Amino acid sequence: QVQLVESGGGLVQAGGSLSLSCTASGRTFSSAAMAWFRQGPGKEREFVAAIRWNGGDTYYADSVKGRFTLSRDAAKNTAYLQMNSLKPEDTAVYYCAGSRPIFTQIATPAGYMFWGRGTQVTVSS
């Protein structure tokens, strides 16, 4: 069974920075990519960013482009999300997700088969 464990998050003032990490462990981890989604109060879960394990291609939601950077250490099965210039609207629970072996549905939850439990990010104004 694959497990995704997130770390990081917390409370920060607007304009500040936070870093999240997600490590995959388990018997077999065959995901082609890893992503972050977030879900704010009363909102649906939305795509934030994704990265392919092979090649490191990245994809970002328009709302975070230029502010968030996703990287990975394939040897450690770990992805890192650096979040800069945070805004109050970035407040949400952030979830790490591991994709299906064939990575086509980049920005939809249906494209991911493994999920972490989530970590809270709160940005105060």
BALOBA-1460 file (C-alpha; in Angstrom, 3 decimals):
// residues 125
<rec num="1" residu="q" x="0.000" y="0.000" z="0.000"/>
<rec num="2" residu="v" x="1.338" y="3.427" z="-0.953"/>
<rec num="3" residu="q" x="1.311" y="6.213" z="1.603"/>
<rec num="4" residu="l" x="1.840" y="9.906" z="0.996"/>
<rec num="5" residu="v" x="2.974" y="11.937" z="3.972"/>
<rec num="6" residu="e" x="2.904" y="15.718" z="3.845"/>
<rec num="7" residu="s" x="4.898" y="18.046" z="6.052"/>
<rec num="8" residu="g" x="5.181" y="21.791" z="6.351"/>
<rec num="9" residu="g" x="2.344" y="24.243" z="6.313"/>
<rec num="10" residu="g" x="1.254" y="26.484" z="9.151"/>
<rec num="11" residu="l" x="0.376" y="30.124" z="9.681"/>
<rec num="12" residu="v" x="2.051" y="32.992" z="7.840"/>
<rec num="13" residu="q" x="1.322" y="36.629" z="7.132"/>
<rec num="14" residu="a" x="0.420" y="37.792" z="3.670"/>
<rec num="15" residu="g" x="3.526" y="38.196" z="1.551"/>
<rec num="16" residu="g" x="5.358" y="35.504" z="3.452"/>
<rec num="17" residu="s" x="6.624" y="32.086" z="2.398"/>
<rec num="18" residu="l" x="6.031" y="28.478" z="3.351"/>
<rec num="19" residu="s" x="7.400" y="25.183" z="2.120"/>
<rec num="20" residu="l" x="5.560" y="21.879" z="1.862"/>
<rec num="21" residu="s" x="6.984" y="18.465" z="1.205"/>
<rec num="22" residu="c" x="5.424" y="15.142" z="0.341"/>
<rec num="23" residu="t" x="7.120" y="11.767" z="0.579"/>
<rec num="24" residu="a" x="5.762" y="8.583" z="-0.923"/>
<rec num="25" residu="s" x="6.438" y="5.248" z="0.691"/>
<rec num="26" residu="g" x="5.114" y="1.764" z="0.351"/>
<rec num="27" residu="r" x="5.473" y="-1.428" z="-1.560"/>
<rec num="28" residu="t" x="5.202" y="-0.049" z="-5.067"/>
<rec num="29" residu="f" x="5.016" y="3.545" z="-6.136"/>
<rec num="30" residu="s" x="4.209" y="3.627" z="-9.825"/>
<rec num="31" residu="s" x="2.902" y="7.149" z="-10.162"/>
<rec num="32" residu="a" x="4.107" y="9.072" z="-13.184"/>
<rec num="33" residu="a" x="3.766" y="12.374" z="-11.385"/>
<rec num="34" residu="m" x="3.037" y="14.017" z="-8.078"/>
<rec num="35" residu="a" x="0.790" y="16.995" z="-7.529"/>
<rec num="36" residu="w" x="-0.619" y="19.342" z="-4.957"/>
<rec num="37" residu="f" x="-4.277" y="20.217" z="-4.693"/>
<rec num="38" residu="r" x="-5.932" y="22.491" z="-2.158"/>
<rec num="39" residu="q" x="-9.368" y="22.928" z="-0.700"/>
<rec num="40" residu="g" x="-10.425" y="26.153" z="0.954"/>
<rec num="41" residu="p" x="-13.410" y="26.578" z="3.288"/>
<rec num="42" residu="g" x="-16.610" y="25.953" z="1.386"/>
<rec num="43" residu="k" x="-14.751" y="25.387" z="-1.866"/>
<rec num="44" residu="e" x="-14.094" y="22.436" z="-4.123"/>
<rec num="45" residu="r" x="-10.680" y="20.834" z="-4.272"/>
<rec num="46" residu="e" x="-8.574" y="22.620" z="-6.874"/>
<rec num="47" residu="f" x="-5.348" y="21.895" z="-8.686"/>
<rec num="48" residu="v" x="-2.239" y="23.789" z="-7.601"/>
<rec num="49" residu="a" x="0.784" y="22.226" z="-9.294"/>
<rec num="50" residu="a" x="2.154" y="18.950" z="-10.648"/>
<rec num="51" residu="i" x="5.530" y="17.527" z="-11.589"/>
<rec num="52" residu="r" x="6.532" y="14.482" z="-13.613"/>
<rec num="53" residu="w" x="9.020" y="12.159" z="-11.927"/>
<rec num="54" residu="n" x="10.878" y="11.586" z="-15.194"/>
<rec num="55" residu="g" x="12.096" y="14.806" z="-16.716"/>
<rec num="56" residu="g" x="10.691" y="17.079" z="-14.044"/>
<rec num="57" residu="d" x="8.157" y="18.860" z="-16.268"/>
<rec num="58" residu="t" x="5.988" y="21.115" z="-14.128"/>
<rec num="59" residu="y" x="2.443" y="22.411" z="-14.443"/>
<rec num="60" residu="y" x="0.881" y="25.215" z="-12.433"/>
<rec num="61" residu="a" x="-2.533" y="26.705" z="-11.879"/>
<rec num="62" residu="d" x="-2.733" y="30.269" z="-13.167"/>
<rec num="63" residu="s" x="-3.451" y="31.497" z="-9.640"/>
<rec num="64" residu="v" x="-0.030" y="30.368" z="-8.365"/>
<rec num="65" residu="k" x="2.221" y="30.832" z="-11.404"/>
<rec num="66" residu="g" x="5.253" y="32.920" z="-10.564"/>
<rec num="67" residu="r" x="4.719" y="32.477" z="-6.824"/>
<rec num="68" residu="f" x="4.878" y="28.721" z="-6.248"/>
<rec num="69" residu="t" x="7.663" y="26.373" z="-7.329"/>
<rec num="70" residu="l" x="7.372" y="22.596" z="-7.381"/>
<rec num="71" residu="s" x="10.451" y="20.398" z="-7.439"/>
<rec num="72" residu="r" x="11.217" y="16.778" z="-6.754"/>
<rec num="73" residu="d" x="13.900" y="14.388" z="-5.584"/>
<rec num="74" residu="a" x="13.058" y="11.203" z="-7.434"/>
<rec num="75" residu="a" x="15.569" y="9.148" z="-5.458"/>
<rec num="76" residu="k" x="13.725" y="10.058" z="-2.266"/>
<rec num="77" residu="n" x="10.216" y="9.892" z="-3.784"/>
<rec num="78" residu="t" x="9.725" y="13.386" z="-2.414"/>
<rec num="79" residu="a" x="8.215" y="16.500" z="-3.922"/>
<rec num="80" residu="y" x="8.680" y="20.008" z="-2.554"/>
<rec num="81" residu="l" x="6.322" y="22.951" z="-2.958"/>
<rec num="82" residu="q" x="7.880" y="26.334" z="-2.247"/>
<rec num="83" residu="m" x="5.191" y="28.978" z="-1.794"/>
<rec num="84" residu="n" x="6.199" y="32.637" z="-1.928"/>
<rec num="85" residu="s" x="4.237" y="35.895" z="-1.879"/>
<rec num="86" residu="l" x="1.382" y="34.132" z="-0.150"/>
<rec num="87" residu="k" x="-2.052" y="35.701" z="-0.192"/>
<rec num="88" residu="p" x="-5.041" y="35.215" z="2.139"/>
<rec num="89" residu="e" x="-6.828" y="33.441" z="-0.719"/>
<rec num="90" residu="d" x="-4.122" y="30.758" z="-0.614"/>
<rec num="91" residu="t" x="-5.548" y="29.649" z="2.732"/>
<rec num="92" residu="a" x="-6.605" y="26.013" z="2.386"/>
<rec num="93" residu="v" x="-5.840" y="22.452" z="3.264"/>
<rec num="94" residu="y" x="-3.149" y="21.319" z="0.847"/>
<rec num="95" residu="y" x="-3.194" y="17.717" z="-0.334"/>
<rec num="96" residu="c" x="-0.400" y="15.779" z="-1.970"/>
<rec num="97" residu="a" x="-1.443" y="13.343" z="-4.705"/>
<rec num="98" residu="g" x="0.254" y="10.605" z="-6.701"/>
<rec num="99" residu="s" x="-0.922" y="10.183" z="-10.258"/>
<rec num="100" residu="r" x="-1.873" y="7.092" z="-12.184"/>
<rec num="101" residu="p" x="0.941" y="5.414" z="-14.143"/>
<rec num="102" residu="i" x="-0.273" y="7.149" z="-17.299"/>
<rec num="103" residu="f" x="-0.335" y="10.859" z="-16.557"/>
<rec num="104" residu="t" x="-2.965" y="12.548" z="-18.696"/>
<rec num="105" residu="q" x="-5.456" y="14.165" z="-16.348"/>
<rec num="106" residu="i" x="-3.068" y="16.697" z="-14.911"/>
<rec num="107" residu="a" x="-5.424" y="19.127" z="-13.196"/>
<rec num="108" residu="t" x="-8.300" y="16.917" z="-12.122"/>
<rec num="109" residu="p" x="-8.493" y="14.802" z="-8.962"/>
<rec num="110" residu="a" x="-9.626" y="11.835" z="-11.080"/>
<rec num="111" residu="g" x="-6.115" y="11.591" z="-12.493"/>
<rec num="112" residu="y" x="-4.645" y="10.690" z="-9.123"/>
<rec num="113" residu="m" x="-4.857" y="7.448" z="-7.248"/>
<rec num="114" residu="f" x="-2.970" y="8.193" z="-4.023"/>
<rec num="115" residu="w" x="-3.690" y="11.018" z="-1.596"/>
<rec num="116" residu="g" x="-2.136" y="12.373" z="1.547"/>
<rec num="117" residu="r" x="-4.156" y="13.453" z="4.551"/>
<rec num="118" residu="g" x="-3.589" y="17.134" z="3.955"/>
<rec num="119" residu="t" x="-1.811" y="19.944" z="5.750"/>
<rec num="120" residu="q" x="-3.278" y="23.312" z="6.712"/>
<rec num="121" residu="v" x="-1.897" y="26.520" z="5.252"/>
<rec num="122" residu="t" x="-3.289" y="29.734" z="6.708"/>
<rec num="123" residu="v" x="-2.344" y="33.154" z="5.380"/>
<rec num="124" residu="s" x="-3.387" y="36.111" z="7.503"/>
<rec num="125" residu="s" x="-4.001" y="39.555" z="6.065"/>
